[in-house]
């Protein structure tokens, strides 16, 4: 829960655990497939990106955003156009 | 005098507006009158007790943009009065799934965590539609962050209902969009499709839904779910409207580097040229479903319902009578689409959802907290509903270092095998060289509200026939093809090779023309009974 950064009640935890286990059963259907080998390539987007259809990277040039005020106005807490966060937890360094 | 412009096809509205036979303002009047008649309360937070009247309305929308719509309509009418050229979508009323940013509008993703977020800019695809003089009338309800197939997971209640049967779901996650179009609340709606979220609700609501090739339409301004799977796409009452909308939305966007540079074809030039000589596949692998039995963990394999199979076969016969050749093919990895999706989509969702933390925007807990971590935990627990939480937990589990090889990498390899199924049957292969594959869109018709919700696995299997296209990145369209015995719409799906949008529209249009006099075409959704002229 710490990595997910979500606080759950015991009742919620029971429901989520049950659903996750059922989902894992469905996921384990992947084990039935025999054609997957170490040489099988992975696919990350479905379509194939080639030099013929891929955009060149943009030049890394800073631009002034016109959205800044609107974004800042919606932040839960700001001070002098900086984001204010609650204090960081103190931890002993090992 | 045109009584109900909201029921006319969008492309006809543009023609009438450009000829000055109908004003854009009159169209907007008609659409908002329809919304007032059929839609009821818009979705809102903490609305727990539905009244009897609530259960008799569609509830497609979370918010309406009346000022924006009337300002756009007046601008279009003025332009035409002044003899200026109006855009190719002049006067067409469109709604936008509330997962897209539209500047100045509340953009909620159907979630409490974004319930008061106002978009600072407009998504590229919506910007392109408005530049073509389409009129945005409102934002439609959806499953929270698009996580679902029924709209029931939205934090904004009442959730949308199916205009064909108000006690059934409209599908999801673009269920509000499909319901709105079916009820005449706008000619076109823009949805997003990660596993079938445009095609499945389109099928449930008896309308057309198009998922383009991945990279064909910009995702800039679309709140991300599964970034390698998400595709914006149109939902409409007819094939031509979907083609016009996609033509407008398609193209390279420097703000989304995954959009491809290849120019889109002209989807309308040959849309009515028929299917003579085309090769269209059907596969037994799309006529059986594998699902988890309610109440047990066992997976069962069963044939789909006879009436859905018969509808697909009937549509194939229709195309055959028009000169297409129907060819049976094998698609052996179809059944693994959902298990692989459970892994890939959860990993991507968990990553994308980490930005919602109560610091930069959106909801922050009002409870006390001692430090940043506690604020994160409380904010996310209170801001997210159960579906985002499930996706975060599963995504983090299957991508953990010790499990990644067993789950994530295996799912990505499976994705390659699903893609190879298509490559082996489509054009330019050494196989059957299909122009398209025809399948059922869904294994079932629209199911009753509350019947499936809460069972996250059974709900996911509603996407069994649509998710392969998202894994493979290929385009797909769902078209209405008949009604069940219980008078619920049945959709048929056409899938094609990368960038075959033009061919899919052509096949879909041929089917639409050939079936225009079929009795099911004249049926009206009960929610709008008596309201159409």
Interface residues (C-beta under 8 A of the other chain):
Chain A: X1 X2 X3 X4 X5 X6 X7 X8 X12 X15 X16 X19 X20 X21 X22 X23 X25 X26 X27 X28 X29 X30 X33 X35 X36 X40 X41 X42 X43 X44 X45 X46 X47 X48 X49 X52 X53 X54 X55 X57 X58 X67 X70 X71 X74 X75 X76 X77 X83 X85 X86 X87 X88 X89 X90
Chain B: X116 X117 X118 X120 X121 X213 X214 X215 X228 X229 X252 X254 X257 X258 X259 X260 X261 X262 X290 X292 X297 X299 X333 X335 X336 X338 X339 X340 X342 X343 X350 X354 X357 X358 X359 X360 X361 X362 X364 X369 X370 X371 X372 X373 X374 X375 X376 X377 X378 X380 X381 X384 X386 X389 X390 X392 X393 X394 X396 X397 X398 X407 X409 X410 X411 X412 X413 X414 X415 X416 X417 X419 X455 X456 X457 X460 X470 X471 X472 X473 X474 X498
